[in-house]
Amino acid sequence: QVQLVESGGGLVQPGGSLRLSCTASGSISTILFMAWYRQAPGKQRELVAGITSGGSTNYADSAKGRFTISRDNAKNTMYLHLNSLRPEDTAVYYCNARLPILEVWGQGTLVTVSS
């Protein structure tokens, strides 16, 4: 089994930056793909960015040019660097890991963008 723990959320002003972290533990060698999702109040959960075990990345249109996903395999940690934040980026951000027969979610970390 795999466990995921997110951290790094908080309150930030528009235009500010944050770095979210997701640390994996357990059977991490079975992880095929990792991603960040977010869910804003009253909206469906949506994919923000993903990264393969080989380091290939993909981004939602809303994240391109502002957010960067990365991973540090030595620390079993995935990051999401959030730049030029907007009020509409306010959401709970979730870490996701896809294994061969199931997927695992973290508990989420709240990002609030407000002046």
C-alpha positions as CSV (number, residue, x, y, z in Angstrom):
1,Q,0.0,0.0,0.0
2,V,1.0,3.6,-0.5
3,Q,0.3,6.6,1.8
4,L,0.4,10.2,0.7
5,V,0.8,13.3,2.9
6,E,0.4,16.8,1.5
7,S,1.7,20.0,3.1
8,G,2.4,23.6,2.1
9,G,-1.0,25.1,1.7
10,G,-2.0,28.4,3.3
11,L,-3.3,31.9,2.7
12,V,-1.5,34.0,0.0
13,Q,-2.2,37.3,-1.7
14,P,-3.0,37.5,-5.4
15,G,0.2,37.3,-7.4
16,G,2.0,35.4,-4.6
17,S,3.6,32.0,-4.6
18,L,3.4,28.7,-2.7
19,R,5.1,25.3,-2.8
20,L,3.0,22.3,-2.1
21,S,4.7,19.0,-1.1
22,C,3.4,15.4,-1.3
23,T,5.5,12.8,0.5
24,A,4.8,9.1,-0.3
25,S,5.5,6.1,1.9
26,G,4.9,2.4,1.6
27,S,5.2,0.5,-1.7
28,I,6.4,3.5,-3.6
29,S,8.1,1.4,-6.3
30,T,4.7,0.5,-7.6
31,I,3.7,4.1,-8.4
32,L,3.2,4.6,-12.1
33,F,2.1,8.2,-12.2
34,M,1.5,11.0,-9.7
35,A,-0.6,14.1,-10.0
36,W,-2.0,17.1,-8.3
37,Y,-5.8,17.7,-8.4
38,R,-7.8,20.5,-6.9
39,Q,-11.4,21.1,-5.9
40,A,-12.8,24.5,-5.4
41,P,-16.0,25.1,-3.4
42,G,-19.0,23.9,-5.3
43,K,-17.0,22.6,-8.2
44,Q,-15.8,19.1,-9.3
45,R,-12.3,17.9,-8.7
46,E,-10.0,18.7,-11.6
47,L,-6.5,17.7,-12.7
48,V,-3.9,20.4,-12.3
49,A,-0.7,18.7,-13.3
50,G,0.8,15.2,-13.6
51,I,4.2,13.6,-13.7
52,T,5.3,10.1,-14.8
53,S,7.9,8.0,-13.1
54,G,10.2,9.0,-16.0
55,G,9.7,12.7,-15.3
56,S,7.3,13.6,-18.2
57,T,4.8,16.3,-17.2
58,N,1.4,17.5,-18.3
59,Y,-0.6,20.5,-17.2
60,A,-4.1,21.8,-17.3
61,D,-4.5,24.9,-19.4
62,S,-5.2,27.0,-16.3
63,A,-1.8,25.9,-14.8
64,K,0.4,26.3,-17.9
65,G,3.0,29.0,-17.4
66,R,2.2,29.5,-13.7
67,F,2.6,26.1,-12.0
68,T,5.4,23.7,-12.1
69,I,5.3,20.0,-11.0
70,S,8.4,18.2,-10.0
71,R,9.6,15.2,-8.0
72,D,12.6,14.3,-5.8
73,N,12.9,10.6,-6.0
74,A,15.5,10.5,-3.2
75,K,13.0,12.1,-0.8
76,N,10.0,10.3,-2.2
77,T,8.4,13.7,-2.6
78,M,6.4,15.4,-5.4
79,Y,6.1,19.2,-5.5
80,L,3.8,21.7,-7.0
81,H,5.2,25.2,-7.3
82,L,2.3,27.7,-7.6
83,N,3.2,31.2,-9.0
84,S,1.2,34.2,-10.0
85,L,-1.7,32.9,-7.9
86,R,-5.2,34.2,-8.6
87,P,-8.3,34.2,-6.4
88,E,-9.8,31.5,-8.7
89,D,-6.9,29.2,-7.7
90,T,-8.5,28.9,-4.2
91,A,-9.2,25.2,-3.6
92,V,-8.2,22.1,-1.7
93,Y,-5.3,20.6,-3.5
94,Y,-4.9,16.8,-3.5
95,C,-2.0,14.5,-4.3
96,N,-2.8,11.4,-6.3
97,A,-0.8,8.3,-7.0
98,R,-1.7,5.7,-9.6
99,L,-0.7,2.1,-9.0
100,P,-1.3,-0.9,-11.3
101,I,-4.7,-1.7,-9.9
102,L,-5.7,1.2,-7.8
103,E,-5.2,4.9,-7.0
104,V,-4.4,6.6,-3.7
105,W,-5.3,10.1,-2.5
106,G,-3.8,12.3,0.1
107,Q,-6.0,14.2,2.6
108,G,-5.7,17.5,0.8
109,T,-4.2,20.9,1.6
110,L,-6.1,24.2,1.4
111,V,-4.8,27.0,-0.7
112,T,-6.6,30.3,-0.3
113,V,-5.7,33.3,-2.5
114,S,-7.1,36.5,-1.1
115,S,-6.2,40.0,-0.3
